[in-house]
């Protein structure tokens, strides 16, 4: 099992450009999450999908959109990138919400100039 | 609202010595508590969790954590540190079906 995979690993965007970060899991998990990690701020939840067909905002959703394409895939879209979105983005999944731990992908390092 | 505090940005310990990484939390009701570790340029890896039951929880790589309800703490411990334990450690809390809230992280540096 590959676990949680993310593409791309690195990306540089200019202000105003758009892009989609891809995430897939092969563990048959119901719940998927998108976080951003910034120095000294821990991980902050952007959006999550508790189950296929549902998505909800997290702590910092502004400037982002998500799509739960199917049970395996959960994408994050930046419609008009801003320098404040420079960060490392992690996708995670868990069997379902509640007491289960989350499994994380390797991350995407995004720089917006 | 729920929150996690990791009061130390960095913990330094010599190899072979015991280590403690501190975590306190604030949540209404019964908490679910987690510890994750992040090695450089990697995603987070689950170490251990407390859901209910025994206050002392054992996890991966010889780590353990003690849930203390009166002090609202969930400190991570290991009896004998290894250089390979050097990494960034995150404590996280949730309640029921709420989302997970992470602390800011503590860098653990184990010197040979």
gemmi code that builds the backbone of each chain (N, CA, C; Angstrom):
import gemmi

chains = {
    "A": [
        ("UNK", (0.834, -1.210, 0.000), (0.000, 0.000, 0.000), (0.861, 1.250, 0.000)),
        ("UNK", (0.489, 2.208, -0.862), (1.237, 3.452, -0.909), (0.827, 4.377, 0.223)),
        ("UNK", (-0.341, 4.168, 0.814), (-0.816, 5.043, 1.882), (-1.462, 6.285, 1.291)),
        ("UNK", (-0.981, 7.451, 1.701), (-1.484, 8.726, 1.195), (-0.417, 9.325, 0.273)),
        ("UNK", (-0.792, 9.609, -0.949), (0.135, 10.207, -1.902), (-0.330, 11.601, -2.280)),
        ("UNK", (0.627, 12.482, -2.529), (0.324, 13.869, -2.897), (1.167, 14.256, -4.098)),
        ("UNK", (0.565, 15.003, -4.995), (1.308, 15.589, -6.112), (0.872, 17.029, -6.308)),
        ("UNK", (1.788, 17.932, -6.702), (3.225, 17.677, -6.838), (3.932, 17.737, -5.492)),
        ("UNK", (5.217, 17.487, -5.456), (6.007, 17.628, -4.230), (6.421, 19.078, -4.015)),
        ("UNK", (6.695, 19.774, -5.082), (7.102, 21.181, -5.020), (6.370, 21.953, -6.112)),
        ("UNK", (6.099, 23.221, -5.844), (5.475, 24.068, -6.849), (5.789, 25.519, -6.548)),
        ("UNK", (6.113, 26.255, -7.596), (6.287, 27.710, -7.479), (5.247, 28.366, -8.372)),
        ("UNK", (4.485, 29.277, -7.802), (3.452, 30.006, -8.534), (3.721, 31.493, -8.468)),
        ("UNK", (3.208, 32.209, -9.457), (3.198, 33.661, -9.380), (1.855, 34.087, -8.791)),
        ("UNK", (1.849, 35.212, -8.133), (0.616, 35.760, -7.576), (-0.463, 35.807, -8.646)),
        ("UNK", (-1.641, 35.291, -8.312), (-2.766, 35.295, -9.226), (-2.935, 34.013, -10.020)),
        ("UNK", (-1.915, 33.191, -10.076), (-2.047, 31.930, -10.794), (-2.894, 30.953, -9.982)),
        ("UNK", (-3.393, 29.941, -10.671), (-4.196, 28.923, -9.990), (-3.512, 27.575, -10.105)),
        ("UNK", (-3.846, 26.694, -9.196), (-3.338, 25.335, -9.269), (-4.171, 24.420, -8.378)),
        ("UNK", (-4.052, 23.130, -8.647), (-4.746, 22.126, -7.856), (-3.735, 21.150, -7.285)),
        ("UNK", (-3.837, 20.936, -5.979), (-3.019, 19.930, -5.312), (-3.850, 18.650, -5.245)),
        ("UNK", (-3.182, 17.556, -5.624), (-3.882, 16.283, -5.671), (-3.510, 15.420, -4.477)),
        ("UNK", (-4.473, 14.661, -3.995), (-4.254, 13.738, -2.883), (-5.054, 12.472, -3.138)),
        ("UNK", (-4.438, 11.335, -2.879), (-5.132, 10.059, -3.014), (-4.689, 9.120, -1.902)),
        ("UNK", (-5.624, 8.280, -1.462), (-5.301, 7.272, -0.441), (-5.851, 5.923, -0.884)),
        ("UNK", (-5.088, 4.887, -0.527), (-5.481, 3.535, -0.958), (-5.835, 2.660, 0.230)),
        ("UNK", (-6.268, 3.270, 1.321), (-6.566, 2.528, 2.541), (-8.072, 2.378, 2.777)),
        ("UNK", (-8.860, 2.786, 1.795), (-10.326, 2.697, 1.895), (-10.876, 3.529, 3.062)),
        ("UNK", (-10.192, 4.659, 3.325), (-10.625, 5.529, 4.409), (-11.807, 6.384, 3.989)),
        ("UNK", (-12.653, 6.679, 4.958), (-13.809, 7.523, 4.673), (-13.498, 9.014, 4.772)),
        ("UNK", (-12.639, 9.387, 5.708), (-12.408, 10.806, 5.990), (-11.061, 11.267, 5.428)),
        ("UNK", (-11.067, 12.480, 4.877), (-9.842, 13.061, 4.328), (-9.751, 14.521, 4.716)),
        ("UNK", (-8.521, 15.032, 4.791), (-8.269, 16.359, 5.345), (-7.184, 17.058, 4.543)),
        ("UNK", (-7.234, 18.385, 4.530), (-6.155, 19.217, 4.018), (-5.707, 20.172, 5.116)),
        ("UNK", (-4.391, 20.182, 5.373), (-3.783, 21.078, 6.352), (-2.710, 21.920, 5.663)),
        ("UNK", (-2.405, 23.043, 6.289), (-1.210, 23.786, 5.935), (-0.324, 23.896, 7.168)),
        ("UNK", (0.987, 23.838, 6.932), (1.950, 23.944, 8.022), (2.840, 25.141, 7.787)),
        ("UNK", (2.845, 26.051, 8.734), (3.679, 27.242, 8.686), (4.557, 27.255, 9.918)),
        ("UNK", (5.782, 27.779, 9.791), (6.724, 27.758, 10.930), (6.116, 28.388, 12.173)),
        ("UNK", (6.230, 27.675, 13.288), (5.759, 28.201, 14.559), (4.257, 28.220, 14.735)),
        ("UNK", (3.519, 27.646, 13.759), (2.062, 27.694, 13.857), (1.424, 26.310, 13.859)),
        ("UNK", (2.222, 25.280, 13.853), (1.643, 23.945, 13.845), (0.920, 23.667, 12.546)),
        ("UNK", (-0.043, 22.772, 12.602), (-0.862, 22.464, 11.439), (-2.232, 23.083, 11.615)),
        ("UNK", (-2.720, 23.693, 10.559), (-4.058, 24.285, 10.597), (-4.917, 23.656, 9.515)),
        ("UNK", (-6.130, 23.292, 9.890), (-7.029, 22.599, 8.982), (-7.641, 23.576, 7.990)),
        ("UNK", (-7.563, 23.229, 6.716), (-8.131, 24.080, 5.673), (-9.557, 23.626, 5.350)),
        ("UNK", (-9.680, 22.391, 4.934), (-10.964, 21.765, 4.630), (-10.881, 20.290, 4.994)),
        ("UNK", (-12.029, 19.686, 5.183), (-12.059, 18.258, 5.378), (-13.308, 17.661, 4.748)),
        ("UNK", (-13.236, 16.342, 4.594), (-14.360, 15.588, 4.037), (-14.583, 14.386, 4.943)),
        ("UNK", (-15.629, 14.448, 5.732), (-15.881, 13.374, 6.696), (-16.249, 12.063, 5.994)),
        ("UNK", (-16.848, 12.175, 4.849), (-17.195, 10.990, 4.061), (-17.363, 11.412, 2.612)),
        ("UNK", (-17.371, 10.454, 1.721), (-17.520, 10.749, 0.301), (-18.809, 11.528, 0.073)),
        ("UNK", (-18.695, 12.632, -0.665), (-19.874, 13.439, -0.961), (-20.073, 14.616, -0.032)),
        ("UNK", (-19.241, 14.721, 1.008), (-19.369, 15.859, 1.927), (-18.034, 16.565, 2.070)),
        ("UNK", (-18.074, 17.890, 2.195), (-16.894, 18.678, 2.510), (-17.296, 19.782, 3.478)),
        ("UNK", (-16.356, 20.161, 4.332), (-16.626, 21.210, 5.315), (-15.395, 22.074, 5.499)),
        ("UNK", (-15.640, 23.328, 5.876), (-14.542, 24.256, 6.110), (-13.864, 23.934, 7.429)),
        ("UNK", (-12.558, 24.175, 7.437), (-11.796, 24.076, 8.661), (-11.492, 25.452, 9.215)),
        ("UNK", (-10.330, 25.573, 9.805), (-9.956, 26.825, 10.482), (-9.579, 27.937, 9.505)),
        ("UNK", (-8.944, 27.587, 8.375), (-8.422, 28.608, 7.453), (-8.826, 28.329, 6.007)),
        ("UNK", (-10.106, 28.383, 5.675), (-10.557, 27.995, 4.336), (-10.465, 29.081, 3.261)),
        ("UNK", (-10.270, 30.339, 3.670), (-10.333, 31.432, 2.695), (-9.247, 31.306, 1.644)),
        ("UNK", (-9.653, 31.411, 0.377), (-8.720, 31.336, -0.740), (-8.552, 29.936, -1.297)),
        ("UNK", (-9.280, 28.978, -0.732), (-9.161, 27.574, -1.149), (-10.535, 26.992, -1.478)),
        ("UNK", (-10.516, 25.992, -2.346), (-11.688, 25.166, -2.584), (-11.244, 23.713, -2.639)),
        ("UNK", (-12.174, 22.808, -2.376), (-11.846, 21.385, -2.396), (-12.882, 20.621, -3.200)),
        ("UNK", (-12.444, 19.433, -3.618), (-13.349, 18.503, -4.294), (-13.044, 17.096, -3.800)),
        ("UNK", (-14.071, 16.428, -3.293), (-13.919, 14.989, -2.979), (-14.385, 14.245, -4.222)),
        ("UNK", (-13.422, 13.902, -5.037), (-13.721, 13.359, -6.359), (-14.364, 11.977, -6.259)),
        ("UNK", (-13.906, 11.203, -5.328), (-14.434, 9.868, -5.058), (-13.899, 9.488, -3.680)),
        ("UNK", (-14.068, 8.247, -3.277), (-13.624, 7.888, -1.936), (-12.114, 8.003, -1.798)),
        ("UNK", (-11.362, 7.817, -2.845), (-9.904, 7.805, -2.782), (-9.286, 9.187, -2.873)),
        ("UNK", (-9.916, 10.104, -3.603), (-9.226, 11.335, -3.986), (-9.876, 12.587, -3.407)),
        ("UNK", (-9.026, 13.504, -2.977), (-9.487, 14.752, -2.362), (-8.529, 15.846, -2.802)),
        ("UNK", (-8.991, 16.753, -3.655), (-8.102, 17.762, -4.218), (-8.339, 19.120, -3.576)),
        ("UNK", (-7.281, 19.930, -3.567), (-7.317, 21.287, -3.006), (-6.957, 22.267, -4.113)),
        ("UNK", (-7.790, 23.263, -4.331), (-7.558, 24.213, -5.412), (-7.344, 25.615, -4.869)),
        ("UNK", (-6.321, 26.257, -5.406), (-6.065, 27.666, -5.155), (-6.465, 28.402, -6.429)),
        ("UNK", (-7.502, 29.197, -6.373), (-8.011, 29.860, -7.571), (-7.141, 31.038, -7.995)),
        ("UNK", (-6.647, 31.783, -7.039), (-5.825, 32.959, -7.330), (-4.795, 33.075, -6.216)),
        ("UNK", (-3.634, 32.463, -6.456), (-2.654, 32.318, -5.390), (-2.138, 33.668, -4.886)),
        ("UNK", (-1.884, 33.714, -3.580), (-1.336, 34.901, -2.930), (-0.083, 34.504, -2.147)),
        ("UNK", (0.844, 35.449, -1.949), (2.064, 35.115, -1.176), (1.755, 34.530, 0.202)),
        ("UNK", (0.626, 34.916, 0.801), (0.265, 34.387, 2.122), (-0.057, 32.890, 2.071)),
        ("UNK", (-0.215, 32.348, 0.882), (-0.482, 30.915, 0.746), (0.800, 30.092, 0.561)),
        ("UNK", (1.929, 30.764, 0.635), (3.196, 30.043, 0.673), (3.233, 29.207, 1.932)),
        ("UNK", (3.394, 27.897, 1.779), (3.284, 27.002, 2.920), (3.622, 25.584, 2.475)),
        ("UNK", (3.601, 24.687, 3.434), (3.663, 23.256, 3.127), (2.275, 22.683, 3.374)),
        ("UNK", (1.747, 21.999, 2.387), (0.390, 21.478, 2.458), (0.407, 19.959, 2.638)),
        ("UNK", (-0.349, 19.511, 3.622), (-0.437, 18.084, 3.896), (-1.872, 17.608, 3.734)),
        ("UNK", (-1.984, 16.464, 3.102), (-3.240, 15.746, 3.027), (-3.180, 14.603, 4.034)),
        ("UNK", (-4.306, 14.275, 4.623), (-4.369, 13.175, 5.578), (-5.678, 12.427, 5.400)),
        ("UNK", (-5.704, 11.202, 5.889), (-6.944, 10.425, 5.851), (-7.072, 9.624, 7.138)),
        ("UNK", (-8.288, 9.236, 7.455), (-8.534, 8.351, 8.589), (-9.717, 7.455, 8.246)),
        ("UNK", (-9.813, 6.286, 8.907), (-10.903, 5.359, 8.591), (-12.274, 6.049, 8.616)),
        ("UNK", (-12.502, 6.830, 9.654), (-13.631, 7.742, 9.715), (-13.349, 8.697, 10.858)),
        ("UNK", (-14.200, 9.648, 11.037), (-13.994, 10.616, 12.087), (-14.211, 9.964, 13.448)),
        ("UNK", (-13.788, 10.626, 14.503), (-13.974, 10.085, 15.838), (-12.642, 9.805, 16.497)),
        ("UNK", (-12.424, 8.577, 16.908), (-11.245, 8.250, 17.711), (-10.038, 7.813, 16.888)),
        ("UNK", (-10.190, 7.748, 15.598), (-9.129, 7.201, 14.757), (-8.023, 8.211, 14.504)),
        ("UNK", (-6.777, 7.708, 14.439), (-5.668, 8.570, 14.079), (-5.699, 8.858, 12.589)),
        ("UNK", (-4.979, 9.910, 12.206), (-4.887, 10.294, 10.814), (-3.549, 9.847, 10.237)),
        ("UNK", (-3.586, 9.543, 8.932), (-2.395, 9.132, 8.195), (-2.078, 10.241, 7.202)),
        ("UNK", (-0.827, 10.682, 7.214), (-0.448, 11.862, 6.446), (0.344, 11.515, 5.195)),
        ("UNK", (0.140, 12.336, 4.172), (0.969, 12.269, 2.987), (2.291, 12.975, 3.200)),
        ("UNK", (3.184, 12.957, 2.186), (4.526, 13.528, 2.329), (4.564, 15.038, 2.196)),
        ("UNK", (3.486, 15.649, 1.755), (3.432, 17.105, 1.691), (3.766, 17.682, 0.324)),
        ("UNK", (3.250, 18.903, 0.103), (3.577, 19.701, -1.089), (4.097, 21.040, -0.602)),
        ("UNK", (5.305, 21.380, -1.030), (5.884, 22.681, -0.654), (5.549, 23.674, -1.738)),
        ("UNK", (4.741, 24.666, -1.395), (4.269, 25.675, -2.354), (4.848, 27.033, -2.028)),
        ("UNK", (5.419, 27.655, -3.038), (5.913, 29.020, -2.910), (5.165, 29.905, -3.899)),
        ("UNK", (4.631, 31.009, -3.402), (3.928, 31.974, -4.249), (4.723, 33.271, -4.235)),
        ("UNK", (5.160, 33.703, -5.411), (6.010, 34.902, -5.500), (5.232, 36.101, -6.020)),
    ],
    "B": [
        ("UNK", (-14.539, 25.900, 22.422), (-13.312, 25.873, 21.620), (-12.302, 24.944, 22.290)),
        ("UNK", (-11.444, 24.365, 21.522), (-10.421, 23.479, 22.040), (-9.066, 24.017, 21.646)),
        ("UNK", (-8.061, 23.756, 22.474), (-6.719, 24.254, 22.177), (-5.677, 23.350, 22.812)),
        ("UNK", (-4.475, 23.468, 22.289), (-3.332, 22.698, 22.788), (-2.171, 23.657, 22.976)),
        ("UNK", (-1.453, 23.486, 24.077), (-0.249, 24.269, 24.308), (0.946, 23.340, 24.458)),
        ("UNK", (1.976, 23.622, 23.705), (3.260, 22.953, 23.879), (4.225, 24.050, 24.312)),
        ("UNK", (4.501, 24.137, 25.597), (5.185, 25.320, 26.133), (6.648, 25.449, 25.737)),
        ("UNK", (7.254, 24.403, 25.243), (8.666, 24.440, 24.871), (8.810, 24.361, 23.353)),
        ("UNK", (9.495, 25.357, 22.781), (9.770, 25.292, 21.348), (10.784, 24.197, 21.052)),
        ("UNK", (11.712, 23.997, 21.990), (12.776, 23.034, 21.774), (13.129, 22.352, 23.095)),
        ("UNK", (13.412, 21.065, 23.015), (13.886, 20.290, 24.154), (15.199, 19.637, 23.753)),
        ("UNK", (16.202, 19.834, 24.595), (17.508, 19.224, 24.356), (17.768, 18.155, 25.411)),
        ("UNK", (18.233, 17.001, 24.960), (18.525, 15.916, 25.890), (19.696, 15.105, 25.340)),
        ("UNK", (20.479, 14.545, 26.236), (21.590, 13.703, 25.813), (21.103, 12.274, 25.585)),
        ("UNK", (21.734, 11.626, 24.623), (21.366, 10.242, 24.314), (21.492, 9.383, 25.566)),
        ("UNK", (20.495, 8.533, 25.772), (20.503, 7.654, 26.939), (19.751, 8.214, 28.122)),
        ("UNK", (19.526, 9.532, 28.130), (18.760, 10.159, 29.219), (17.268, 10.086, 28.934)),
        ("UNK", (16.455, 10.169, 29.987), (15.001, 10.201, 29.752), (14.593, 11.537, 29.125)),
        ("UNK", (13.521, 11.503, 28.354), (13.026, 12.736, 27.738), (11.549, 12.925, 28.055)),
        ("UNK", (11.164, 14.189, 28.133), (9.768, 14.561, 28.301), (9.467, 15.724, 27.374)),
        ("UNK", (8.394, 15.607, 26.622), (7.886, 16.703, 25.804), (6.494, 17.031, 26.335)),
        ("UNK", (6.307, 18.296, 26.730), (5.102, 18.669, 27.460), (3.958, 19.089, 26.546)),
        ("UNK", (2.751, 18.786, 27.021), (1.539, 19.157, 26.300), (0.422, 19.381, 27.308)),
        ("UNK", (-0.244, 20.514, 27.217), (-1.463, 20.733, 27.983), (-2.576, 21.077, 27.007)),
        ("UNK", (-3.797, 20.807, 27.412), (-4.918, 20.977, 26.490), (-6.080, 21.670, 27.191)),
        ("UNK", (-6.966, 22.172, 26.371), (-8.210, 22.743, 26.867), (-9.330, 22.284, 25.951)),
        ("UNK", (-10.303, 21.590, 26.524), (-11.453, 21.121, 25.751), (-12.590, 20.864, 26.727)),
        ("UNK", (-13.797, 21.105, 26.298), (-14.931, 20.781, 27.163), (-15.289, 19.323, 26.958)),
        ("UNK", (-15.532, 18.619, 28.048), (-15.860, 17.214, 27.939), (-14.621, 16.343, 27.904)),
        ("UNK", (-14.811, 15.106, 27.516), (-13.707, 14.148, 27.500), (-12.868, 14.301, 26.241)),
        ("UNK", (-11.560, 14.463, 26.421), (-10.693, 14.675, 25.258), (-10.213, 13.368, 24.639)),
        ("UNK", (-9.946, 13.443, 23.343), (-9.149, 12.435, 22.660), (-7.813, 13.112, 22.376)),
        ("UNK", (-6.705, 12.498, 22.794), (-5.387, 13.133, 22.708), (-4.444, 12.291, 21.866)),
        ("UNK", (-3.634, 12.957, 21.074), (-2.751, 12.288, 20.120), (-1.358, 12.920, 20.175)),
        ("UNK", (-0.357, 12.089, 19.877), (0.990, 12.576, 19.607), (1.417, 12.096, 18.223)),
        ("UNK", (2.008, 13.041, 17.465), (2.561, 12.751, 16.147), (4.012, 13.206, 16.117)),
        ("UNK", (4.801, 12.581, 15.252), (6.189, 12.971, 15.056), (6.410, 13.302, 13.581)),
        ("UNK", (7.232, 14.304, 13.338), (7.565, 14.693, 11.965), (9.073, 14.746, 11.802)),
        ("UNK", (9.590, 13.890, 10.938), (11.004, 13.944, 10.588), (11.189, 14.929, 9.448)),
        ("UNK", (12.398, 15.458, 9.263), (12.619, 16.496, 8.243), (12.092, 16.104, 6.871)),
        ("UNK", (11.373, 17.035, 6.277), (10.837, 16.880, 4.915), (9.935, 15.664, 4.767)),
        ("UNK", (9.234, 15.318, 5.839), (8.304, 14.197, 5.802), (6.952, 14.632, 6.345)),
        ("UNK", (5.944, 13.796, 6.103), (4.643, 14.031, 6.723), (4.651, 13.580, 8.173)),
        ("UNK", (3.554, 13.850, 8.872), (3.456, 13.458, 10.271), (3.185, 11.955, 10.377)),
        ("UNK", (3.762, 11.368, 11.426), (3.509, 9.951, 11.708), (2.868, 9.836, 13.085)),
        ("UNK", (1.850, 9.012, 13.196), (1.161, 8.782, 14.451), (2.063, 8.020, 15.426)),
        ("UNK", (2.101, 8.494, 16.687), (2.877, 7.821, 17.726), (1.981, 7.061, 18.709)),
        ("UNK", (0.990, 7.764, 19.254), (0.118, 7.153, 20.243), (-1.099, 8.039, 20.470)),
        ("UNK", (-2.087, 7.465, 21.153), (-3.294, 8.222, 21.451), (-3.899, 7.768, 22.762)),
        ("UNK", (-4.639, 8.693, 23.377), (-5.461, 8.379, 24.548), (-6.907, 8.648, 24.167)),
        ("UNK", (-7.717, 7.615, 24.353), (-9.150, 7.769, 24.099), (-9.914, 7.608, 25.420)),
        ("UNK", (-9.655, 6.518, 26.110), (-10.287, 6.252, 27.394), (-9.500, 5.145, 28.069)),
        ("UNK", (-9.757, 4.910, 29.359), (-9.122, 3.793, 30.024), (-7.843, 4.174, 30.748)),
        ("UNK", (-6.860, 3.296, 30.680), (-5.600, 3.462, 31.397), (-4.960, 4.797, 31.047)),
        ("UNK", (-4.549, 5.545, 32.074), (-3.973, 6.868, 31.840), (-2.608, 6.810, 31.183)),
        ("UNK", (-1.904, 5.702, 31.315), (-0.589, 5.560, 30.692), (-0.759, 4.824, 29.368)),
        ("UNK", (-0.362, 5.504, 28.317), (-0.527, 4.957, 26.975), (0.842, 4.675, 26.390)),
        ("UNK", (1.017, 3.498, 25.835), (2.288, 3.145, 25.187), (2.108, 3.204, 23.679)),
        ("UNK", (3.168, 3.674, 22.999), (3.061, 3.819, 21.556), (4.278, 3.293, 20.828)),
        ("UNK", (4.491, 3.839, 19.647), (5.577, 3.381, 18.778), (6.929, 3.844, 19.294)),
        ("UNK", (7.971, 3.122, 18.902), (9.378, 3.489, 19.134), (9.698, 3.681, 20.611)),
        ("UNK", (8.982, 3.021, 21.516), (9.286, 3.112, 22.938), (8.733, 4.330, 23.641)),
        ("UNK", (7.942, 5.132, 22.947), (7.344, 6.315, 23.556), (6.101, 5.946, 24.370)),
        ("UNK", (5.829, 6.740, 25.385), (4.615, 6.616, 26.164), (4.148, 8.002, 26.570)),
        ("UNK", (2.901, 8.093, 26.980), (2.361, 9.371, 27.424), (1.379, 9.106, 28.547)),
        ("UNK", (1.319, 10.067, 29.458), (0.425, 9.929, 30.597), (-0.656, 10.989, 30.556)),
        ("UNK", (-1.886, 10.556, 30.567), (-3.030, 11.449, 30.599), (-3.293, 11.841, 32.045)),
        ("UNK", (-3.323, 13.143, 32.320), (-3.590, 13.641, 33.656), (-4.762, 14.613, 33.553)),
        ("UNK", (-5.936, 14.134, 33.969), (-7.135, 14.932, 33.777), (-7.134, 16.180, 34.657)),
        ("UNK", (-6.650, 16.055, 35.885), (-6.684, 17.200, 36.796), (-5.746, 18.316, 36.339)),
        ("UNK", (-4.644, 17.953, 35.738), (-3.706, 18.957, 35.237), (-3.902, 19.235, 33.748)),
        ("UNK", (-4.876, 18.622, 33.149), (-5.149, 18.729, 31.698), (-3.857, 18.625, 30.900)),
        ("UNK", (-3.094, 17.569, 31.172), (-1.821, 17.382, 30.492), (-1.745, 16.008, 29.850)),
        ("UNK", (-0.861, 15.923, 28.871), (-0.636, 14.664, 28.150), (0.818, 14.691, 27.678)),
        ("UNK", (1.738, 14.569, 28.629), (3.166, 14.678, 28.319), (3.699, 13.405, 27.669)),
        ("UNK", (4.557, 13.591, 26.691), (5.191, 12.473, 25.991), (6.515, 12.155, 26.673)),
        ("UNK", (6.780, 10.856, 26.865), (7.990, 10.458, 27.584), (8.651, 9.266, 26.905)),
        ("UNK", (9.953, 9.161, 27.173), (10.704, 7.987, 26.751), (11.825, 7.781, 27.762)),
        ("UNK", (12.025, 6.572, 28.242), (13.005, 6.349, 29.310), (14.450, 6.611, 28.885)),
        ("UNK", (14.771, 6.340, 27.621), (16.147, 6.478, 27.166), (16.140, 7.003, 25.730)),
        ("UNK", (16.575, 8.242, 25.558), (16.500, 8.892, 24.249), (17.570, 8.363, 23.297)),
        ("UNK", (17.218, 8.365, 22.020), (18.149, 8.012, 20.946), (18.352, 9.225, 20.049)),
        ("UNK", (19.532, 9.297, 19.426), (19.778, 10.395, 18.490), (18.718, 10.396, 17.389)),
        ("UNK", (18.287, 9.223, 17.004), (17.292, 9.100, 15.936), (15.901, 9.578, 16.355)),
        ("UNK", (15.705, 9.884, 17.638), (14.437, 10.456, 18.097), (14.344, 11.947, 17.781)),
        ("UNK", (15.433, 12.551, 17.373), (15.441, 13.983, 17.043), (14.451, 14.255, 15.917)),
        ("UNK", (13.475, 15.098, 16.206), (12.396, 15.366, 15.251), (11.493, 16.428, 15.859)),
        ("UNK", (10.451, 16.771, 15.110), (9.443, 17.724, 15.569), (8.226, 16.925, 16.052)),
        ("UNK", (7.779, 17.229, 17.271), (6.691, 16.478, 17.884), (5.471, 17.371, 18.074)),
        ("UNK", (4.318, 16.826, 17.684), (3.072, 17.560, 17.788), (2.096, 16.820, 18.696)),
        ("UNK", (1.477, 17.579, 19.596), (0.371, 17.101, 20.402), (-0.913, 17.618, 19.750)),
        ("UNK", (-1.992, 16.828, 19.827), (-3.255, 17.238, 19.209), (-4.418, 16.765, 20.067)),
        ("UNK", (-5.520, 17.509, 20.000), (-6.694, 17.193, 20.814), (-7.961, 17.304, 19.982)),
        ("UNK", (-8.928, 16.504, 20.309), (-10.256, 16.629, 19.745), (-11.249, 16.099, 20.764)),
        ("UNK", (-12.514, 16.341, 20.482), (-13.575, 15.802, 21.330), (-14.656, 15.273, 20.414)),
        ("UNK", (-15.009, 14.023, 20.613), (-16.067, 13.434, 19.807), (-15.744, 13.514, 18.335)),
        ("UNK", (-16.662, 14.117, 17.571), (-16.488, 14.227, 16.126), (-16.011, 15.608, 15.702)),
        ("UNK", (-15.433, 16.361, 16.639), (-14.842, 17.640, 16.249), (-13.561, 17.380, 15.449)),
        ("UNK", (-13.075, 18.424, 14.796), (-11.817, 18.273, 14.068), (-10.644, 18.322, 15.040)),
        ("UNK", (-9.492, 17.886, 14.558), (-8.291, 17.783, 15.381), (-7.600, 19.140, 15.450)),
        ("UNK", (-7.220, 19.547, 16.662), (-6.467, 20.789, 16.849), (-5.055, 20.435, 17.281)),
        ("UNK", (-4.081, 20.963, 16.546), (-2.677, 20.673, 16.820), (-2.037, 21.783, 17.634)),
        ("UNK", (-1.043, 21.390, 18.436), (-0.164, 22.378, 19.047), (0.850, 22.871, 18.026)),
        ("UNK", (1.669, 23.827, 18.440), (2.626, 24.439, 17.527), (3.851, 23.572, 17.281)),
        ("UNK", (4.024, 22.544, 18.079), (5.135, 21.633, 17.879), (6.312, 21.926, 18.794)),
        ("UNK", (7.048, 20.882, 19.155), (8.261, 20.977, 19.952), (9.374, 20.232, 19.237)),
        ("UNK", (10.470, 20.943, 19.003), (11.628, 20.291, 18.369), (12.430, 19.575, 19.438)),
        ("UNK", (12.628, 18.291, 19.271), (13.441, 17.503, 20.177), (14.803, 17.274, 19.548)),
        ("UNK", (15.846, 17.657, 20.248), (17.215, 17.441, 19.768), (17.920, 16.546, 20.762)),
        ("UNK", (18.363, 15.379, 20.305), (19.075, 14.434, 21.146), (20.535, 14.430, 20.716)),
        ("UNK", (21.399, 14.773, 21.641), (22.824, 14.870, 21.325), (23.529, 13.567, 21.681)),
        ("UNK", (24.539, 13.219, 20.870), (25.247, 11.940, 21.120), (26.025, 11.969, 22.433)),
    ],
}
model = gemmi.Model(1)
for chain_id, residues in chains.items():
    chain = gemmi.Chain(chain_id)
    for i, (resn, *xyz) in enumerate(residues, 1):
        res = gemmi.Residue()
        res.name, res.seqid = resn, gemmi.SeqId(i, " ")
        for name, pos in zip(("N", "CA", "C"), xyz):
            atom = gemmi.Atom()
            atom.name, atom.element = name, gemmi.Element(name[0])
            atom.pos, atom.b_iso = gemmi.Position(*pos), 0.0
            res.add_atom(atom)
        chain.add_residue(res)
    model.add_chain(chain)
structure = gemmi.Structure()
structure.add_model(model)
structure.setup_entities()
